[in-house]
Amino acid sequence: MNVISALTNAKDSITPALAILEETVEQVDHHTAITPQMRNFVCRSLLRGGQILDSINLLVACARHQDIWVLCRTLCELAINTCYLQVAPEIEFTRWSNYDLWTDERLILNLSSLVPGLEDALDPKELQKQREQRKALEDSGIYKNLRGGSWSEKTMDERAKIADVPLHLTPGIFHTLYRLAVKIGDGFVHSSPKSLGAQKTPIVSPHGPSDAEMHATAQALSMAATSVYAAINFTRVRFGLPQHPLADRFADSLRIAYRDSGPF
């Protein structure tokens, strides 16, 4: 296991990843074969993924692998949903697009029970409009009988498998991301012994990161970069865009990072 090489190559994948992403967004934004709503969704999702990857890259210098895994888990879920919704039935995209409106009303009700006078401080016209829109969603029945208050009929595992279908050259990549990055990330998102670290660590350590911390950082960074790589590839295939000239450099860096960081 060569931790330094793994970290170096994982970091080397970031710059081409962000360059490919921004160019892909520009091409998708001018694509006329799909609806403006879907174009807007794909562009916003890819750019958000690039922002998260850039944030992760900032954490690498201090080897904050627990925090990187939290963001990596978020990024992987974003990548899976972004690609799934490009091929999902229209009703799924409609449910996803209105999900904040569907859940915000319940949030306001819960907060109002805890914070006296909260509703009085809100714009009554906006509040009424929101309630009318939510009532229309309720009457439509599009969220009826969904598991766990989700927007989708599919579990994330199932969405990942569906997103894998168009990527014939890299079969199973989204399902792998789900099984590894999402599941590992869950252990850091929630308060578990793993999320606290093996020992007491000062907020600003006087020493450099240990080999174990660098190893975990390299693994998490590789997974995060792979999430962006997979989402870009999926989108380019979906929109009929040619392979980007920087794609091979990106893929090579990730392959070396995986090899040198050892098995998960």
C-alpha positions as CSV (number, residue, x, y, z in Angstrom):
1,M,0.0,0.0,0.0
2,N,1.5,3.3,-1.1
3,V,-0.5,6.0,0.7
4,I,1.4,9.0,-0.7
5,S,0.9,7.8,-4.3
6,A,-2.8,7.1,-3.6
7,L,-3.4,10.5,-2.2
8,T,-1.3,12.2,-5.0
9,N,-3.2,10.4,-7.8
10,A,-6.6,10.9,-6.2
11,K,-5.8,14.7,-5.9
12,D,-4.5,14.7,-9.5
13,S,-8.0,13.5,-10.6
14,I,-9.7,16.6,-9.2
15,T,-8.6,19.3,-11.6
16,P,-9.5,17.3,-14.8
17,A,-12.8,16.2,-13.1
18,L,-13.9,19.8,-12.5
19,A,-12.8,20.8,-16.0
20,I,-14.8,18.0,-17.6
21,L,-17.8,18.8,-15.4
22,E,-17.9,22.5,-16.3
23,E,-17.6,21.7,-20.0
24,T,-20.3,19.0,-19.8
25,V,-22.6,21.5,-18.0
26,E,-22.1,24.0,-20.8
27,Q,-22.9,21.4,-23.5
28,V,-25.9,20.1,-21.6
29,D,-27.2,23.7,-21.1
30,H,-27.3,24.2,-24.9
31,H,-28.8,20.8,-25.6
32,T,-32.3,21.1,-27.2
33,A,-33.4,17.5,-27.1
34,I,-34.7,17.5,-23.6
35,T,-37.0,19.8,-21.6
36,P,-35.7,23.0,-20.0
37,Q,-36.6,21.6,-16.6
38,M,-34.5,18.5,-17.0
39,R,-31.6,20.5,-18.5
40,N,-31.8,22.8,-15.5
41,F,-31.9,19.9,-13.0
42,V,-28.9,18.1,-14.6
43,C,-26.7,21.3,-14.8
44,R,-27.5,22.3,-11.2
45,S,-26.9,18.8,-9.9
46,L,-23.5,18.4,-11.7
47,L,-22.3,21.8,-10.5
48,R,-23.4,21.0,-7.0
49,G,-21.4,17.8,-7.2
50,G,-18.4,19.8,-8.4
51,Q,-18.7,22.1,-5.4
52,I,-18.9,19.2,-3.0
53,L,-15.8,17.6,-4.6
54,D,-13.9,20.9,-4.3
55,S,-14.9,21.1,-0.6
56,I,-13.6,17.6,0.0
57,N,-10.4,18.5,-1.7
58,L,-9.9,21.3,0.9
59,L,-10.2,18.8,3.7
60,V,-7.5,16.6,2.3
61,A,-4.6,18.8,3.5
62,C,-5.5,18.0,7.2
63,A,-6.6,14.4,6.5
64,R,-10.0,14.9,8.0
65,H,-11.2,11.6,6.7
66,Q,-14.3,11.4,8.9
67,D,-15.6,14.7,7.4
68,I,-14.6,13.7,3.9
69,W,-16.6,10.5,4.2
70,V,-19.7,12.6,5.3
71,L,-19.4,14.7,2.2
72,C,-18.5,11.7,0.1
73,R,-21.7,10.0,1.1
74,T,-23.7,13.1,0.2
75,L,-21.9,13.3,-3.1
76,C,-22.5,9.6,-4.0
77,E,-26.3,9.9,-3.2
78,L,-26.4,13.1,-5.4
79,A,-24.6,11.2,-8.3
80,I,-27.0,8.3,-8.0
81,N,-30.1,10.4,-8.0
82,T,-28.9,12.7,-10.7
83,C,-28.4,9.9,-13.1
84,Y,-31.4,7.8,-12.0
85,L,-33.7,10.8,-12.6
86,Q,-32.5,11.2,-16.1
87,V,-34.0,7.9,-17.1
88,A,-36.7,7.5,-14.4
89,P,-40.5,7.7,-15.2
90,E,-41.7,11.3,-15.4
91,I,-43.7,10.8,-12.1
92,E,-40.5,10.2,-10.2
93,F,-39.0,13.5,-11.5
94,T,-42.2,15.3,-10.6
95,R,-42.2,13.9,-7.1
96,W,-38.5,14.8,-6.6
97,S,-39.1,18.4,-8.0
98,N,-41.9,19.0,-5.5
99,Y,-40.4,17.2,-2.5
100,D,-39.3,20.3,-0.6
101,L,-42.8,21.8,-0.9
102,W,-44.3,18.5,0.2
103,T,-42.1,18.3,3.3
104,D,-41.8,22.0,4.3
105,E,-45.4,22.3,5.5
106,R,-44.8,19.5,8.0
107,L,-41.6,21.2,9.1
108,I,-43.4,24.5,9.7
109,L,-46.1,22.7,11.7
110,N,-43.5,21.0,13.9
111,L,-41.5,24.2,14.4
112,S,-44.7,26.1,15.2
113,S,-45.5,23.7,18.0
114,L,-42.0,24.4,19.5
115,V,-41.6,28.1,18.8
116,P,-44.6,30.2,19.8
117,G,-45.4,33.0,17.3
118,L,-43.4,31.5,14.5
119,E,-46.2,31.5,12.0
120,D,-47.1,35.1,12.9
121,A,-43.5,36.1,11.8
122,L,-43.9,34.5,8.3
123,D,-45.4,36.1,5.3
124,P,-49.1,35.1,5.4
125,K,-49.5,35.3,1.6
126,E,-46.5,33.0,1.1
127,L,-47.7,30.7,3.8
128,Q,-51.2,30.4,2.3
129,K,-49.7,29.9,-1.2
130,Q,-47.5,27.1,0.1
131,R,-50.4,25.4,1.9
132,E,-52.5,25.6,-1.3
133,Q,-49.7,24.1,-3.3
134,R,-49.2,21.3,-0.8
135,K,-53.0,20.6,-0.7
136,A,-52.9,20.2,-4.5
137,L,-50.0,17.7,-4.2
138,E,-51.9,15.9,-1.5
139,D,-55.0,15.7,-3.7
140,S,-53.0,14.5,-6.7
141,G,-51.9,11.4,-4.7
142,I,-48.4,11.3,-6.2
143,Y,-46.8,10.7,-2.8
144,K,-49.4,8.1,-1.6
145,N,-48.1,4.8,-0.3
146,L,-44.4,5.7,-0.7
147,R,-42.1,4.0,1.8
148,G,-40.6,6.1,4.6
149,G,-41.9,9.5,3.3
150,S,-39.6,9.1,0.2
151,W,-40.1,10.8,-3.1
152,S,-39.2,7.6,-5.0
153,E,-40.8,4.2,-5.4
154,K,-37.3,2.7,-5.6
155,T,-34.8,2.3,-2.8
156,M,-31.4,4.0,-3.3
157,D,-29.9,0.6,-4.0
158,E,-32.5,0.0,-6.7
159,R,-31.9,3.5,-8.2
160,A,-28.2,2.8,-8.3
161,K,-28.7,-0.4,-10.3
162,I,-31.0,1.4,-12.8
163,A,-28.4,4.1,-13.2
164,D,-25.8,1.5,-14.0
165,V,-27.6,0.3,-17.2
166,P,-26.4,3.0,-19.7
167,L,-22.7,2.7,-18.6
168,H,-21.7,-0.4,-20.5
169,L,-18.0,0.3,-20.1
170,T,-18.1,0.5,-16.3
171,P,-20.8,-1.9,-15.2
172,G,-21.9,-1.8,-11.6
173,I,-20.2,1.5,-10.7
174,F,-23.2,3.2,-9.1
175,H,-24.1,0.0,-7.2
176,T,-20.5,-0.2,-6.0
177,L,-20.7,3.4,-4.9
178,Y,-23.9,2.7,-3.0
179,R,-22.5,-0.4,-1.3
180,L,-19.2,1.2,-0.4
181,A,-19.3,5.0,-0.2
182,V,-22.9,5.4,1.0
183,K,-22.7,2.5,3.5
184,I,-19.3,3.6,4.8
185,G,-20.4,7.2,4.9
186,D,-23.4,6.3,6.9
187,G,-21.1,5.4,9.8
188,F,-19.7,8.9,9.8
189,V,-22.9,10.8,9.2
190,H,-24.4,9.2,12.3
191,S,-22.8,9.3,15.8
192,S,-21.0,6.0,16.1
193,P,-17.7,5.0,17.6
194,K,-16.1,5.1,14.1
195,S,-17.2,8.7,13.6
196,L,-15.4,9.8,16.8
197,G,-12.0,8.4,15.8
198,A,-9.9,5.8,17.5
199,Q,-8.5,8.1,20.2
200,K,-8.7,11.7,21.5
201,T,-7.4,14.1,18.9
202,P,-6.9,17.8,19.4
203,I,-8.8,20.1,17.1
204,V,-5.6,21.3,15.5
205,S,-3.0,18.5,15.8
206,P,0.6,19.5,16.4
207,H,1.6,16.5,14.4
208,G,1.0,15.5,10.8
209,P,-1.7,12.9,10.0
210,S,-0.9,9.2,10.6
211,D,-0.5,6.7,7.8
212,A,-4.0,5.3,8.8
213,E,-5.6,8.7,8.5
214,M,-3.9,9.3,5.2
215,H,-5.0,5.9,4.0
216,A,-8.6,6.6,4.9
217,T,-8.4,10.0,3.3
218,A,-7.1,8.5,0.0
219,Q,-10.0,6.0,0.0
220,A,-12.7,8.6,0.6
221,L,-11.2,11.1,-1.9
222,S,-11.0,8.3,-4.5
223,M,-14.6,7.4,-3.9
224,A,-15.8,11.0,-4.1
225,A,-13.9,11.6,-7.4
226,T,-15.4,8.4,-8.8
227,S,-18.9,9.6,-8.0
228,V,-18.3,12.7,-10.1
229,Y,-16.6,10.7,-12.8
230,A,-19.6,8.3,-13.0
231,A,-22.1,11.1,-13.1
232,I,-20.2,12.9,-15.9
233,N,-19.9,9.7,-17.9
234,F,-23.5,8.8,-17.5
235,T,-24.7,12.3,-18.5
236,R,-22.4,12.4,-21.6
237,V,-23.6,9.0,-22.7
238,R,-27.2,10.0,-22.1
239,F,-26.9,13.3,-24.1
240,G,-24.8,11.7,-26.9
241,L,-21.7,13.7,-26.1
242,P,-18.3,12.3,-27.1
243,Q,-15.7,11.1,-24.6
244,H,-13.8,14.1,-23.2
245,P,-10.1,14.3,-24.0
246,L,-9.3,14.6,-20.3
247,A,-11.3,11.5,-19.3
248,D,-8.4,9.0,-19.7
249,R,-6.2,11.1,-17.4
250,F,-9.0,11.2,-14.9
251,A,-9.6,7.5,-15.0
252,D,-5.8,6.6,-14.9
253,S,-5.4,8.7,-11.7
254,L,-8.3,7.0,-10.0
255,R,-7.1,3.5,-11.0
256,I,-3.7,4.2,-9.4
257,A,-5.4,5.7,-6.4
258,Y,-7.5,2.6,-5.9
259,R,-4.6,0.3,-6.4
260,D,-2.3,2.1,-4.0
261,S,-4.9,2.7,-1.2
262,G,-5.5,-1.0,-0.9
263,P,-8.8,-2.8,-0.4
264,F,-11.7,-1.2,1.4
